[in-house]
């Protein structure tokens, strides 16, 4: 199964849990829970990020380059029964995302640079150029597992426009990349436990009602990369770098 997500913009904010709870109440008339929030309280997001041996993707973010990449494996929930291979490209402020679903071992082999065709692992009728782009980038940069990131997510989608997506991520922690997508018994928190990362994901412009809610809570845009924070937590030599 392959999927190419339309380009979009991501706006990020950092707030405390109390403010996040109040904000969700204000969003209730306009948003509804993501259908994957089966228990109504959210779900686990578990990602394994890849980078070059000298952390070139990390440096792209730290240096504020306008064109940068991320490659990751991602699964949702405590079990890794469905794995997504994803690539995110950021060009200026616009996000482009490609992903494909495949068994974990096959995704690992693809990223390891095995010389075979994507059709061996993905339904040929669903192959599209985006998958080739992911594989090409992974092989070009000789990426390796860099860090794991796990967190609890509450997600909302717009009632009028389902392309509008708002997520609240908390208990964000870093993991040793050698664990793959296995869960650590002692992950290392990236942010203080009372903090929540809010992300607004829109295709074009913020609805007026949403802009007013952001203004009401006096929220300020932040440059937040869970990946970069996790890298700095896991790698002593990179902790002094800032973005």
Secondary structure, DSSP 8 states (H G I E B T S, - for coil): -EEEEEEEEEEEEEEEHHHHHHHHHHHTTTEEE-TT-TTSS-EEEEEEEEE-TT-HHHHHHHTT-SEEEEEEEEEESSS-SSEEEEEEEEETTEEEEEEEEE-HHHHHHHHTT-S--GGGTS-GGG--HHHHHHHHHHHHHT-EEEEEEEEEEEEEEESS-TT-EEEEEEEEEEE-GGGTTS--SS-EESS-TTEEEEEEEESS---HHHHHHHHHTT-------HHHHHHHHH-GGGTT---
